[in-house]
Amino acid sequence: MADTFSNVSVMRSTAFLFIFGLCLATVPVTAAGPNRIKDMVDAGEILPFESIKNRVVAQSRGDYVGVELDQTNLRYRFRFLVDGNLVNVDVDARTGKLLNARKSY
């Protein structure tokens, strides 16, 4: 009986995170909009998003579910679903350098 409850709980958690991830994937990269991001790339403030995304997705485990740009710190926060857990991967938008990766609780 305890195993059944545990399995149901894991399935519900996984389903919630999957749906949450799908919602994140539809959110724009930033509230400033694509014109502001383009201006930042053109000015050399940050690297082009696609080049960073392609590298991070290729190097990360799990399913990519979304990203957002922290304009204050110029960091992208990529989100992946790994073994039922949401994992945040922070990347410096100026250099493309991986800053950290951690589970979101």
The first five atom37 places (N, CA, C, CB, O) and aatype in JSON, in Angstrom:
{
  "aatype": [12, 0, 3, 16, 13, 15, 2, 19, 15, 19, 12, 1, 15, 16, 0, 13, 10, 13, 9, 13, 7, 10, 4, 10, 0, 16, 19, 14, 19, 16, 0, 0, 7, 14, 2, 1, 9, 11, 3, 12, 19, 3, 0, 7, 6, 9, 10, 14, 13, 6, 15, 9, 11, 2, 1, 19, 19, 0, 5, 15, 1, 7, 3, 18, 19, 7, 19, 6, 10, 3, 5, 16, 2, 10, 1, 18, 1, 13, 1, 13, 10, 19, 3, 7, 2, 10, 19, 2, 19, 3, 19, 3, 0, 1, 16, 7, 11, 10, 10, 2, 0, 1, 11, 15, 18],
  "atom_mask": [
    [1, 1, 1, 1, 1],
    [1, 1, 1, 1, 1],
    [1, 1, 1, 1, 1],
    [1, 1, 1, 1, 1],
    [1, 1, 1, 1, 1],
    [1, 1, 1, 1, 1],
    [1, 1, 1, 1, 1],
    [1, 1, 1, 1, 1],
    [1, 1, 1, 1, 1],
    [1, 1, 1, 1, 1],
    [1, 1, 1, 1, 1],
    [1, 1, 1, 1, 1],
    [1, 1, 1, 1, 1],
    [1, 1, 1, 1, 1],
    [1, 1, 1, 1, 1],
    [1, 1, 1, 1, 1],
    [1, 1, 1, 1, 1],
    [1, 1, 1, 1, 1],
    [1, 1, 1, 1, 1],
    [1, 1, 1, 1, 1],
    [1, 1, 1, 0, 1],
    [1, 1, 1, 1, 1],
    [1, 1, 1, 1, 1],
    [1, 1, 1, 1, 1],
    [1, 1, 1, 1, 1],
    [1, 1, 1, 1, 1],
    [1, 1, 1, 1, 1],
    [1, 1, 1, 1, 1],
    [1, 1, 1, 1, 1],
    [1, 1, 1, 1, 1],
    [1, 1, 1, 1, 1],
    [1, 1, 1, 1, 1],
    [1, 1, 1, 0, 1],
    [1, 1, 1, 1, 1],
    [1, 1, 1, 1, 1],
    [1, 1, 1, 1, 1],
    [1, 1, 1, 1, 1],
    [1, 1, 1, 1, 1],
    [1, 1, 1, 1, 1],
    [1, 1, 1, 1, 1],
    [1, 1, 1, 1, 1],
    [1, 1, 1, 1, 1],
    [1, 1, 1, 1, 1],
    [1, 1, 1, 0, 1],
    [1, 1, 1, 1, 1],
    [1, 1, 1, 1, 1],
    [1, 1, 1, 1, 1],
    [1, 1, 1, 1, 1],
    [1, 1, 1, 1, 1],
    [1, 1, 1, 1, 1],
    [1, 1, 1, 1, 1],
    [1, 1, 1, 1, 1],
    [1, 1, 1, 1, 1],
    [1, 1, 1, 1, 1],
    [1, 1, 1, 1, 1],
    [1, 1, 1, 1, 1],
    [1, 1, 1, 1, 1],
    [1, 1, 1, 1, 1],
    [1, 1, 1, 1, 1],
    [1, 1, 1, 1, 1],
    [1, 1, 1, 1, 1],
    [1, 1, 1, 0, 1],
    [1, 1, 1, 1, 1],
    [1, 1, 1, 1, 1],
    [1, 1, 1, 1, 1],
    [1, 1, 1, 0, 1],
    [1, 1, 1, 1, 1],
    [1, 1, 1, 1, 1],
    [1, 1, 1, 1, 1],
    [1, 1, 1, 1, 1],
    [1, 1, 1, 1, 1],
    [1, 1, 1, 1, 1],
    [1, 1, 1, 1, 1],
    [1, 1, 1, 1, 1],
    [1, 1, 1, 1, 1],
    [1, 1, 1, 1, 1],
    [1, 1, 1, 1, 1],
    [1, 1, 1, 1, 1],
    [1, 1, 1, 1, 1],
    [1, 1, 1, 1, 1],
    [1, 1, 1, 1, 1],
    [1, 1, 1, 1, 1],
    [1, 1, 1, 1, 1],
    [1, 1, 1, 0, 1],
    [1, 1, 1, 1, 1],
    [1, 1, 1, 1, 1],
    [1, 1, 1, 1, 1],
    [1, 1, 1, 1, 1],
    [1, 1, 1, 1, 1],
    [1, 1, 1, 1, 1],
    [1, 1, 1, 1, 1],
    [1, 1, 1, 1, 1],
    [1, 1, 1, 1, 1],
    [1, 1, 1, 1, 1],
    [1, 1, 1, 1, 1],
    [1, 1, 1, 0, 1],
    [1, 1, 1, 1, 1],
    [1, 1, 1, 1, 1],
    [1, 1, 1, 1, 1],
    [1, 1, 1, 1, 1],
    [1, 1, 1, 1, 1],
    [1, 1, 1, 1, 1],
    [1, 1, 1, 1, 1],
    [1, 1, 1, 1, 1],
    [1, 1, 1, 1, 1]
  ],
  "atom_positions": [
    [[0.83, -1.19, 0.0], [0.0, 0.0, 0.0], [0.87, 1.25, 0.0], [-0.94, 0.0, 1.21], [0.59, 2.2, -0.73]],
    [[1.94, 1.26, 0.81], [2.82, 2.42, 0.89], [3.52, 2.66, -0.44], [3.85, 2.24, 2.0], [3.73, 3.8, -0.84]],
    [[3.89, 1.56, -1.14], [4.54, 1.69, -2.44], [3.6, 2.33, -3.45], [5.01, 0.32, -2.94], [4.03, 3.16, -4.26]],
    [[2.33, 1.96, -3.42], [1.35, 2.52, -4.34], [1.19, 4.02, -4.1], [-0.01, 1.82, -4.19], [1.17, 4.8, -5.05]],
    [[1.09, 4.42, -2.84], [0.98, 5.84, -2.49], [2.21, 6.6, -2.95], [0.78, 6.01, -0.97], [2.1, 7.7, -3.49]],
    [[3.37, 6.02, -2.73], [4.62, 6.66, -3.13], [4.69, 6.83, -4.64], [5.82, 5.84, -2.64], [5.09, 7.89, -5.13]],
    [[4.31, 5.79, -5.4], [4.32, 5.86, -6.86], [3.35, 6.93, -7.37], [3.96, 4.49, -7.46], [3.67, 7.67, -8.3]],
    [[2.17, 7.0, -6.78], [1.18, 8.0, -7.18], [1.73, 9.4, -6.89], [-0.17, 7.77, -6.43], [1.59, 10.31, -7.71]],
    [[2.34, 9.56, -5.74], [2.91, 10.85, -5.36], [4.01, 11.28, -6.33], [3.46, 10.79, -3.95], [4.06, 12.44, -6.74]],
    [[4.88, 10.35, -6.71], [5.94, 10.65, -7.67], [5.35, 11.0, -9.02], [6.91, 9.45, -7.8], [5.81, 11.94, -9.67]],
    [[4.33, 10.26, -9.46], [3.71, 10.54, -10.75], [3.05, 11.91, -10.75], [2.69, 9.46, -11.1], [3.14, 12.63, -11.75]],
    [[2.39, 12.29, -9.67], [1.76, 13.6, -9.59], [2.8, 14.7, -9.61], [0.91, 13.71, -8.32], [2.62, 15.71, -10.29]],
    [[3.9, 14.52, -8.87], [4.97, 15.51, -8.85], [5.59, 15.67, -10.23], [6.05, 15.12, -7.82], [5.84, 16.78, -10.68]],
    [[5.83, 14.55, -10.89], [6.42, 14.59, -12.23], [5.46, 15.27, -13.21], [6.75, 13.16, -12.72], [5.89, 16.08, -14.03]],
    [[4.19, 14.95, -13.13], [3.2, 15.57, -14.03], [3.14, 17.07, -13.79], [1.8, 14.93, -13.83], [3.09, 17.85, -14.74]],
    [[3.13, 17.49, -12.52], [3.1, 18.92, -12.2], [4.31, 19.63, -12.77], [3.03, 19.13, -10.69], [4.18, 20.68, -13.39]],
    [[5.5, 19.06, -12.57], [6.71, 19.69, -13.08], [6.73, 19.73, -14.6], [7.94, 18.96, -12.56], [7.19, 20.71, -15.19]],
    [[6.23, 18.69, -15.23], [6.17, 18.68, -16.7], [5.26, 19.79, -17.21], [5.68, 17.32, -17.21], [5.63, 20.53, -18.12]],
    [[4.07, 19.92, -16.62], [3.13, 20.96, -17.04], [3.71, 22.34, -16.72], [1.76, 20.78, -16.34], [3.6, 23.26, -17.53]],
    [[4.32, 22.49, -15.54], [4.97, 23.74, -15.18], [6.05, 24.09, -16.19], [5.58, 23.64, -13.77], [6.17, 25.24, -16.6]],
    [[6.82, 23.1, -16.6], [7.87, 23.32, -17.59], [7.31, 23.75, -18.93], [0.0, 0.0, 0.0], [7.87, 24.62, -19.59]],
    [[6.21, 23.15, -19.34], [5.58, 23.55, -20.6], [5.12, 24.99, -20.54], [4.4, 22.63, -20.93], [5.22, 25.73, -21.52]],
    [[4.61, 25.4, -19.39], [4.2, 26.8, -19.22], [5.42, 27.71, -19.32], [3.48, 27.0, -17.87], [5.35, 28.77, -19.95]],
    [[6.51, 27.32, -18.7], [7.72, 28.14, -18.76], [8.24, 28.27, -20.18], [8.81, 27.54, -17.87], [8.75, 29.32, -20.57]],
    [[8.1, 27.21, -20.95], [8.61, 27.23, -22.32], [7.88, 28.25, -23.18], [8.5, 25.85, -22.94], [8.41, 28.69, -24.2]],
    [[6.66, 28.63, -22.79], [5.91, 29.59, -23.57], [6.14, 31.02, -23.1], [4.44, 29.27, -23.5], [5.69, 31.96, -23.75]],
    [[6.84, 31.2, -21.98], [7.12, 32.53, -21.46], [8.26, 33.15, -22.27], [7.47, 32.48, -19.95], [9.24, 32.47, -22.57]],
    [[8.15, 34.43, -22.63], [9.24, 35.06, -23.37], [10.52, 35.09, -22.55], [8.85, 36.48, -23.78], [10.49, 34.97, -21.32]],
    [[11.64, 35.24, -23.24], [12.93, 35.22, -22.57], [13.0, 36.28, -21.47], [14.06, 35.43, -23.58], [13.57, 36.03, -20.42]],
    [[12.44, 37.42, -21.7], [12.47, 38.49, -20.7], [11.28, 39.41, -20.89], [13.78, 39.27, -20.79], [10.7, 39.47, -21.97]],
    [[10.93, 40.12, -19.84], [9.82, 41.04, -19.91], [10.17, 42.27, -20.75], [9.4, 41.46, -18.52], [9.27, 42.97, -21.22]],
    [[11.45, 42.54, -20.96], [11.86, 43.71, -21.72], [11.54, 43.56, -23.2], [13.34, 43.96, -21.54], [11.44, 44.56, -23.91]],
    [[11.39, 42.35, -23.65], [11.04, 42.1, -25.03], [12.25, 41.88, -25.91], [0.0, 0.0, 0.0], [13.39, 42.18, -25.54]],
    [[11.98, 41.36, -27.09], [13.06, 40.99, -28.0], [13.87, 42.19, -28.51], [12.51, 40.25, -29.17], [15.05, 42.04, -28.8]],
    [[13.25, 43.37, -28.61], [14.0, 44.53, -29.08], [15.11, 44.92, -28.12], [13.07, 45.7, -29.3], [16.21, 45.26, -28.55]],
    [[14.83, 44.87, -26.82], [15.84, 45.2, -25.81], [16.98, 44.18, -25.86], [15.21, 45.24, -24.4], [18.15, 44.55, -25.76]],
    [[16.64, 42.92, -25.99], [17.67, 41.88, -26.07], [18.52, 42.08, -27.31], [17.03, 40.47, -26.07], [19.75, 41.98, -27.25]],
    [[17.88, 42.36, -28.45], [18.63, 42.6, -29.68], [19.57, 43.8, -29.52], [17.66, 42.85, -30.86], [20.71, 43.76, -29.97]],
    [[19.08, 44.84, -28.88], [19.93, 46.02, -28.63], [21.13, 45.67, -27.76], [19.1, 47.14, -27.97], [22.23, 46.15, -28.0]],
    [[20.91, 44.81, -26.75], [22.0, 44.41, -25.87], [23.03, 43.57, -26.63], [21.45, 43.62, -24.66], [24.23, 43.71, -26.41]],
    [[22.56, 42.69, -27.51], [23.47, 41.87, -28.33], [24.23, 42.78, -29.29], [22.68, 40.78, -29.12], [25.45, 42.66, -29.42]],
    [[23.52, 43.68, -29.96], [24.16, 44.59, -30.92], [25.21, 45.47, -30.25], [23.12, 45.46, -31.6], [26.23, 45.82, -30.85]],
    [[24.96, 45.84, -29.0], [25.9, 46.69, -28.27], [27.06, 45.89, -27.68], [25.17, 47.43, -27.16], [28.0, 46.47, -27.12]],
    [[27.0, 44.56, -27.79], [28.06, 43.72, -27.25], [27.96, 43.49, -25.75], [0.0, 0.0, 0.0], [28.91, 43.02, -25.13]],
    [[26.8, 43.82, -25.18], [26.6, 43.62, -23.74], [26.41, 42.15, -23.39], [25.39, 44.42, -23.25], [26.86, 41.69, -22.35]],
    [[25.74, 41.41, -24.28], [25.51, 39.98, -24.07], [25.74, 39.24, -25.38], [24.07, 39.73, -23.54], [25.72, 39.83, -26.46]],
    [[25.97, 37.93, -25.27], [26.13, 37.08, -26.45], [24.76, 36.74, -27.03], [26.91, 35.78, -26.09], [23.76, 36.8, -26.32]],
    [[24.71, 36.39, -28.31], [23.43, 35.98, -28.89], [22.85, 34.77, -28.15], [23.6, 35.65, -30.39], [23.56, 33.82, -27.83]],
    [[21.57, 34.83, -27.89], [20.89, 33.8, -27.11], [21.02, 32.41, -27.72], [19.43, 34.14, -26.95], [21.34, 31.46, -27.02]],
    [[20.79, 32.29, -29.01], [20.78, 30.97, -29.65], [22.11, 30.23, -29.48], [20.47, 31.12, -31.12], [22.12, 29.02, -29.28]],
    [[23.22, 30.95, -29.57], [24.52, 30.27, -29.42], [24.7, 29.75, -27.99], [25.67, 31.22, -29.78], [25.23, 28.66, -27.79]],
    [[24.26, 30.52, -27.02], [24.34, 30.06, -25.62], [23.37, 28.9, -25.4], [24.02, 31.23, -24.64], [23.74, 27.89, -24.8]],
    [[22.15, 29.04, -25.88], [21.13, 28.0, -25.68], [21.59, 26.67, -26.29], [19.79, 28.43, -26.3], [21.49, 25.63, -25.65]],
    [[22.08, 26.71, -27.52], [22.5, 25.47, -28.18], [23.57, 24.75, -27.38], [23.0, 25.77, -29.58], [23.53, 23.52, -27.26]],
    [[24.53, 25.48, -26.85], [25.62, 24.87, -26.09], [25.1, 24.31, -24.76], [26.74, 25.89, -25.83], [25.43, 23.19, -24.39]],
    [[24.29, 25.11, -24.04], [23.79, 24.68, -22.73], [22.89, 23.45, -22.87], [23.01, 25.83, -22.05], [23.0, 22.51, -22.09]],
    [[22.01, 23.46, -23.86], [21.11, 22.32, -24.06], [21.91, 21.07, -24.41], [20.07, 22.63, -25.18], [21.61, 19.98, -23.93]],
    [[22.93, 21.21, -25.25], [23.76, 20.06, -25.64], [24.54, 19.49, -24.46], [24.73, 20.46, -26.76], [24.81, 18.29, -24.42]],
    [[24.91, 20.34, -23.51], [25.74, 19.9, -22.38], [24.94, 19.5, -21.14], [26.71, 20.99, -22.01], [25.52, 19.01, -20.17]],
    [[23.63, 19.71, -21.17], [22.82, 19.46, -19.98], [21.99, 18.19, -20.13], [21.91, 20.64, -19.7], [21.59, 17.82, -21.24]],
    [[21.75, 17.55, -19.0], [20.87, 16.38, -18.97], [19.42, 16.84, -18.89], [21.22, 15.46, -17.77], [19.14, 17.98, -18.5]],
    [[18.54, 15.97, -19.26], [17.12, 16.24, -19.09], [16.5, 16.98, -20.26], [0.0, 0.0, 0.0], [17.12, 17.2, -21.29]],
    [[15.24, 17.34, -20.05], [14.46, 18.02, -21.08], [14.45, 19.52, -20.81], [13.02, 17.47, -21.12], [14.13, 19.96, -19.71]],
    [[14.8, 20.29, -21.82], [14.79, 21.75, -21.74], [13.34, 22.21, -21.65], [15.51, 22.39, -22.97], [12.51, 21.81, -22.46]],
    [[13.03, 23.06, -20.64], [11.66, 23.52, -20.47], [11.5, 25.03, -20.55], [11.13, 23.04, -19.17], [10.38, 25.52, -20.67]],
    [[12.59, 25.79, -20.49], [12.44, 27.24, -20.59], [13.66, 27.99, -20.13], [0.0, 0.0, 0.0], [14.64, 27.41, -19.66]],
    [[13.58, 29.31, -20.28], [14.69, 30.19, -19.92], [14.14, 31.57, -19.61], [15.74, 30.26, -21.05], [13.08, 31.96, -20.09]],
    [[14.88, 32.3, -18.79], [14.57, 33.72, -18.58], [15.88, 34.47, -18.4], [13.64, 33.92, -17.35], [16.89, 33.89, -18.0]],
    [[15.86, 35.75, -18.71], [17.04, 36.59, -18.59], [16.89, 37.5, -17.39], [17.26, 37.42, -19.87], [15.91, 38.23, -17.27]],
    [[17.87, 37.46, -16.5], [17.95, 38.38, -15.37], [18.74, 39.59, -15.89], [18.64, 37.72, -14.08], [19.97, 39.54, -15.98]],
    [[18.04, 40.67, -16.22], [18.68, 41.83, -16.81], [19.59, 42.56, -15.84], [17.65, 42.77, -17.33], [20.55, 43.21, -16.27]],
    [[19.32, 42.47, -14.56], [20.15, 43.14, -13.57], [21.54, 42.53, -13.52], [19.49, 43.07, -12.21], [22.54, 43.25, -13.51]],
    [[21.6, 41.19, -13.47], [22.88, 40.49, -13.36], [23.39, 39.95, -14.69], [22.75, 39.35, -12.38], [24.46, 39.36, -14.76]],
    [[22.61, 40.16, -15.77], [22.94, 39.65, -17.1], [23.26, 38.15, -17.06], [24.13, 40.41, -17.67], [24.33, 37.7, -17.47]],
    [[22.27, 37.41, -16.55], [22.37, 35.95, -16.47], [21.14, 35.32, -17.07], [22.55, 35.48, -15.01], [20.02, 35.79, -16.87]],
    [[21.36, 34.25, -17.82], [20.25, 33.43, -18.28], [20.05, 32.32, -17.27], [20.51, 32.85, -19.71], [21.02, 31.75, -16.77]],
    [[18.81, 32.02, -16.95], [18.48, 30.86, -16.12], [17.72, 29.88, -16.99], [17.65, 31.28, -14.85], [16.54, 30.08, -17.31]],
    [[18.4, 28.82, -17.37], [17.79, 27.75, -18.15], [17.18, 26.76, -17.18], [18.84, 27.06, -19.08], [17.7, 26.55, -16.09]],
    [[16.06, 26.15, -17.59], [15.4, 25.16, -16.74], [15.27, 23.85, -17.5], [14.01, 25.67, -16.28], [14.9, 23.81, -18.68]],
    [[15.6, 22.77, -16.78], [15.55, 21.42, -17.34], [14.78, 20.53, -16.38], [16.97, 20.86, -17.61], [14.85, 20.71, -15.17]],
    [[14.07, 19.57, -16.92], [13.41, 18.55, -16.11], [14.29, 17.31, -16.17], [11.94, 18.24, -16.62], [14.45, 16.69, -17.23]],
    [[14.89, 16.96, -15.01], [15.83, 15.84, -14.92], [15.31, 14.86, -13.86], [17.27, 16.34, -14.56], [15.23, 15.2, -12.68]],
    [[14.97, 13.67, -14.29], [14.5, 12.63, -13.38], [13.38, 13.14, -12.47], [15.66, 12.1, -12.53], [13.37, 12.84, -11.27]],
    [[12.46, 13.91, -13.01], [11.33, 14.43, -12.25], [11.64, 15.65, -11.42], [0.0, 0.0, 0.0], [10.76, 16.14, -10.7]],
    [[12.85, 16.17, -11.49], [13.24, 17.36, -10.74], [13.5, 18.51, -11.68], [14.48, 17.07, -9.87], [14.07, 18.33, -12.76]],
    [[13.09, 19.71, -11.28], [13.38, 20.9, -12.05], [14.79, 21.37, -11.67], [12.32, 22.02, -11.8], [15.07, 21.59, -10.5]],
    [[15.66, 21.53, -12.67], [17.04, 21.93, -12.44], [17.26, 23.29, -13.12], [18.05, 20.86, -12.97], [16.95, 23.45, -14.3]],
    [[17.79, 24.25, -12.36], [18.14, 25.56, -12.89], [19.61, 25.58, -13.26], [17.8, 26.68, -11.88], [20.46, 25.16, -12.47]],
    [[19.91, 26.07, -14.45], [21.29, 26.22, -14.91], [21.5, 27.7, -15.21], [21.6, 25.31, -16.17], [20.91, 28.22, -16.16]],
    [[22.33, 28.36, -14.42], [22.6, 29.78, -14.6], [23.85, 29.97, -15.44], [22.77, 30.48, -13.24], [24.88, 29.35, -15.21]],
    [[23.73, 30.87, -16.45], [24.8, 31.12, -17.4], [25.0, 32.62, -17.54], [24.5, 30.46, -18.78], [24.02, 33.37, -17.66]],
    [[26.24, 33.06, -17.52], [26.56, 34.47, -17.71], [26.22, 34.84, -19.15], [28.07, 34.77, -17.38], [26.78, 34.26, -20.09]],
    [[25.33, 35.8, -19.35], [24.9, 36.19, -20.7], [26.0, 36.94, -21.45], [23.64, 37.05, -20.62], [25.97, 37.02, -22.67]],
    [[26.97, 37.49, -20.72], [28.06, 38.23, -21.36], [29.11, 37.3, -21.94], [28.72, 39.17, -20.37], [29.65, 37.56, -23.02]],
    [[29.39, 36.21, -21.23], [30.49, 35.32, -21.62], [30.04, 33.92, -22.04], [31.46, 35.19, -20.48], [30.78, 33.2, -22.71]],
    [[28.83, 33.54, -21.65], [28.34, 32.19, -21.92], [28.86, 31.18, -20.92], [0.0, 0.0, 0.0], [28.63, 29.98, -21.07]],
    [[29.56, 31.64, -19.89], [30.15, 30.75, -18.89], [29.08, 30.21, -17.93], [31.25, 31.49, -18.09], [28.23, 30.96, -17.45]],
    [[29.15, 28.89, -17.67], [28.25, 28.27, -16.72], [28.59, 28.78, -15.32], [28.36, 26.72, -16.78], [29.74, 28.72, -14.89]],
    [[27.58, 29.29, -14.62], [27.8, 29.82, -13.27], [27.44, 28.79, -12.2], [26.97, 31.09, -13.06], [28.2, 28.6, -11.25]],
    [[26.31, 28.12, -12.35], [25.95, 27.04, -11.43], [24.75, 26.29, -11.97], [25.64, 27.6, -10.03], [24.03, 26.75, -12.86]],
    [[24.55, 25.11, -11.42], [23.39, 24.28, -11.74], [22.9, 23.69, -10.43], [23.74, 23.14, -12.79], [23.69, 23.15, -9.65]],
    [[21.61, 23.8, -10.19], [21.07, 23.28, -8.93], [19.6, 22.92, -9.1], [21.25, 24.31, -7.8], [18.89, 23.46, -9.94]],
    [[19.18, 21.98, -8.26], [17.78, 21.57, -8.23], [16.93, 22.7, -7.68], [17.59, 20.28, -7.4], [17.35, 23.41, -6.76]],
    [[15.75, 22.85, -8.23], [14.78, 23.81, -7.71], [13.83, 23.05, -6.79], [14.01, 24.55, -8.87], [13.24, 22.05, -7.2]],
    [[13.69, 23.52, -5.57], [12.85, 22.79, -4.6], [11.5, 23.4, -4.48], [13.51, 22.76, -3.25], [10.67, 22.92, -3.7]]
  ]
}
